[in-house]
Amino acid sequence: MKKINIFPQISLLERYLISQLITPLLFSIVIVTVVAESIGISFEQFRFLMEKRLSFDVLIYLHILKLPEFIIYSLPIAILMATIFTYQKLSENSEIIALQNCGLILYRLVYPGVIIGLLLTILILMLNEVVVPPANYKAAITLEKHLNIIRENLRNHDIFYVEISNDKTVNLGSKRKYLKYLFYAEELTNIKMRSVVLLIRDTERLKMIINSEFAECYSEEYCYFYDGNKTIINANGSYGKNLKFDKISLYLPNISSQFTADREKLDHREMSLYQVYQQLSILETAGDRQNFLKLQVQIQKRFTSAISSTVFALLGSAIGINTKTRVKYNSFALTLGIILIYNMFQIIISILVVSEDISLAWVWLPNIVGTGIAGDLLNKKNSY
């Protein structure tokens, strides 16, 4: 009985090309990671070391914790540099011309590079979800601990939350939002908020004002108010009944979620994708449009940066392959130029998305353009 193999067999040519790519790729990953980490965190931390605010072993520990994040940054750059270098070397040795004379189309030659790029894309997505967020959080907490910083106490005055709700009474297809809750606390001590005011309204008008000495939102759904009074607002806008209370609880899941997120103060780089989407929901409910758009851009960048490994593998292969041996590139300078242009476009697009001048889909434009350029280069070189 003939044995069926689910996975396609790797040809001798593909094995050879992969073997040629591996060494430059590993070398590029190491170099780019070291340079990126040195620029990214070393200078500031060495200043802390010189000021004796950090010990040398803590400095090394922080570098280890931040290493996964910088490896992720380095992978797209490394595959671009490795593919340009490898395919250029094959072109200079006339191996590309020899293979083409044997009837092999150039598209076949880029398969190994693209396969490696796809594997790096999967690796980046996994690291971004499983390894990088907890490592970044641990690094931040460790640094804050040794610098005597308590992130829960960074914001302890003028606590302000809002909840925006949709009007369900309007016709389907139309959108109308209104301010449902406005929460203000003068001071935060541990988990207690002091001198608290809560305004409650519906689609038409202000319904109630709650004043209390202090409040707590330590669950994910309820907030508790102590030693205060609640004032009913009449339909004509005048003050109605004023009722004193020792303790009341209100179902305020969105306000409580905002308080919890504000206490944790997690950066998007310290969150898994699930946590980021939770934060996105909180920002939408709070009506914080600008931070909502910023976080949306960061979510998309998690995917675009991962996909860029495959795009750069294709682009690097297309640039490196040459049927004219006299054509030579400086792979390092070319990689640097491409990365600078790519990042410049990403920054400009991000700014325009946050300012709502263009849609969120534009974040994918650099990858689409890179793929188009690579395809065009291969098409032209294959027709020589």
Secondary structure, 3 states (H helix, E strand, C coil): CCCCCCCCCCCHHHHHHHHHHHHHHHHHHHHHHHHHHHHHHHHHHHHHHHCCCCCHHHHHHHHHHHHHHHHHHHHHHHHHHHHHHHHHHHHHCCHHHHHHHCCCCHHHHCHHHHHHHHHHHHHHHHHHHHHHHHHHHHHHHHHHHHCCCCHHHCCCEEEEEEEEEECCCCCCCCCCEEEEEEEEEEEEECCEEEEEEEEEECCCCEEEEEEEEEEECCCCCEEEEEEEEEEEECCCCCEEEEEEEEEEEEECHHHHHHHHHHHHCCCHHHCCHHHHHHHHHHHHHHCCHHHHHHHHHHHHHHHHHHHHHHHHHHHHHHHHCCCCCCCCCCHHHHHHHHHHHHHHHHHHHHHHHHCCCCCHHHHHHHHHHHHHHHHHHHHHHHCC
